[in-house]
């Protein structure tokens, strides 16, 4: 497991590269809520948007997750706990009016980055027009 990266993965780098090329600036592997020890892969603080780029195996994507042949109890429990933690994180952020965007590694990452850029710009424009950070 030591060889598995928790940040700067290939899918993350693709999305970040395209967001940066679109003129957007963000924080990497940061806490959206400062007092809470959970991190998002990409954070747009002003737009209150958190991007989570998930590996299909580690986060239990239903169509791609294949249960391991060895140490099944350990891995099944670990993946289930990851899914529960993801749901808890997303729920808490949404309660705090954050836009939560999960991205799966198997998706067309360039297309997803383009859609993310549009959504982030809309939130920033809304903030600029209304002068408040409430979405």
Order of alpha helices (4+ residues) and beta strands (2+ residues): alpha-beta-beta-beta-alpha-beta-alpha
